Amino acid sequence: MAENVPSASGLKNWLNARTGCCSALRWWRNRPVPGGPAWWKVTGALLLWLVVLEFVSGILLMLVYTPSATDAWASLVYLEERIAAGAVVRAIHFWAAQALLVVAGLHLVRLLITRAYRAPRELLWISGLLLAGLLVAFCVTGNPLPWSQKAYGQIEVEMHIIGSIPLVGPVAQRLLMGGTELGQRTLNHLYTLHVAVLPLLLVLFVGFHLSQLVRLGRSNGSADSEELPYFPHQSIRNAVAVAVVVGAVLVLSYRYRAPLGPPADPVLPSSPRPEWYFLALFELRRYFTGNLEFVATALIPGLIGLWLVLLPWIDRGGRAGKLISYATAVVLVLAHAVLTVLPVVRDARDEQHQAVVAELRKIGSRAIELAAQGVPPAGPGELLHRDPVTMGPILFRQHCTSCHSYGGEWAEEPKASDLKGFGSEEWIWGLVQNPADPRFFGRTKHKQMIQWSKETFATASDDEKAEIRQAVRWLATHPRGVPPEDDEQSEFAQGYMAFDGWCIECHTYEGDGGFNLKAPDFTGYGSEEWIARMIQNPADDALYGDSAEMPAFADKLTPLQIRVLARWLAGGTDPVEP
């Protein structure tokens, strides 16, 4: 029976007789390398294997990623936080894409310097340019897929750029966006392009490109160079280069995650910038604004593309042709480098932009932390809208900084108290000692407390000030207990007794007090509930009544926003329950 089992060599001969695979491989290995093997010729192989790495990692990402405006970001958090090596897979896709673009640029420069576009390689050159265009399209369609705040801002900028192109721009913009606004249909269109249409086009163009490469051979080198076979002389160089670059991608992917940031939300701060490879185009727009924007977004890129396409016919050979090829490479590299560095340097010096970047980084970490507890059906935005750590500062800046500052910041011309640490022992004690301080009532019309401090606190003995400090310490606990009996000796009772001795003439507690002056009720003073009542209606009889300077926000903020803002001002960090 063993004699009837075909040998490995017999199987190989059988396959070769029917497919020609072994003969093709033998030809590929033994084909001569025009100009001889060289390290600078490894860029083509690098591109091919980086594309393969992108395909493999992309397919793995598709197993988890959900192309939904409410679930896209959450699915990536699940991938990175819950699935073993999920963060590494996504990072590989990210870093391989960066490497792919860098190597593509080096490959283009190499082909320009070696003038590999000359006849009969015109179609090989043009197909390579089309492949470069496909790489750009992959970036445009892939960057927004996380549906993060950064991705949302980038796609807004990119859609604006596309829409500014004369004639075809508005149509292309509507097709990509699926309408006039960014949303679920935008994500559907971009995802379909990214995982179906563009890969199909890439396979077709790569197949044509490789067939032309096989048919015509590599670019011309020195005519005096010995033409050695591809294997092992060039293949070993390619293998080493691929191993180094892919190894670097894997190391970067293991050590540094792909950026994600917070989920897309129009309420969050935003200072959109494109990825580094689009910064040159972004910078060009600074010099051509308004009706001239199309010069930066369409005319200049279009002329560059046209020049590259026509280069095989522009270069007539000789010194002039070499000068044209070298000048094209130098101008493209320098222009892209300068136009990329300028916005990077400017942004590094822009304190406002850096502050937004730092805040978004902080919000992104917080969003991932909250998502670990589960993402509601409404999407990750709902997590942040209920989070005082995230939304508290945002709501405060939007609605409070016309009057209040926070830690001396955010308000250009504050008219009322600084609310950082409001209701804490330190804050109340500072108020008692010097209510005329601009941090407290110094900018307001509330003068009674200032008068009390001058007449009573300033003349109090050390023992009396110790009693007042005890009352302050008691108020900082946001007291809600029933007034104690006279003989009770608990810490709460002692605090209340101090309050009763020094504050009860003006303030009330559980309905008692306020004999000489109507001042705010201190039941639960400084608590989330007390602050929420203050935000809703400071003119409430239990608060400042007719003397209130602060407007009511009950009709300006939703109940959830009031609770979130109040919890943040009270120092709370737990999300507000719906």
Secondary structure, DSSP 4 states (H G I P E B T S, - for coil): -GGGSPPHHHHHHHHHHHH-HHHHHHHHHHSB-TT---GGG-HHHHHHHHHHHHHHHHHHHHTT----TTTHHHHHHHHHHHSTTHHHHHHHHHHHHHHHHHHHHHHHHHHHHTTTTSTT-HHHHHHHHHHHHHHHHHHHHHTTTT-BHHHHHHHHHHHHHHHTSTTHHHHHHHHHHTSSS-SHHHHHHHHHIIIIIHHHHHHHHHHHHHHHHHHH-SPP--TTS---BIIIIIHHHHHHHHHHHHHHHHHHHHHSPPP--SBP-TTS-------GGGHHHHHHHHHS-GGGHHIIIIIHHHHHHHHHHHHHHH--SHHHHHHHHHHHHHHHHHHHHHHHHHHHHHHHH-HHHHHHHHHHHHHHHHHHHHHTT---TT-HHHHHHT-HHHHHHHHHHHHTTTT-BBTTBS-SS--S-B-TTTTSHHHHHHHHH-TTSTTTTTTSS--HHHHHIIIIITT--HHHHHHHHHHHHHHTT---SPPPPTT--SHHHHHHHHHHHHTTTT-EETTEE-SSS---B-TTTTSHHHHHHHHH-TTSTTTTGGG--SPP-TTTS-HHHHHHHHHHHTT--SPPP-
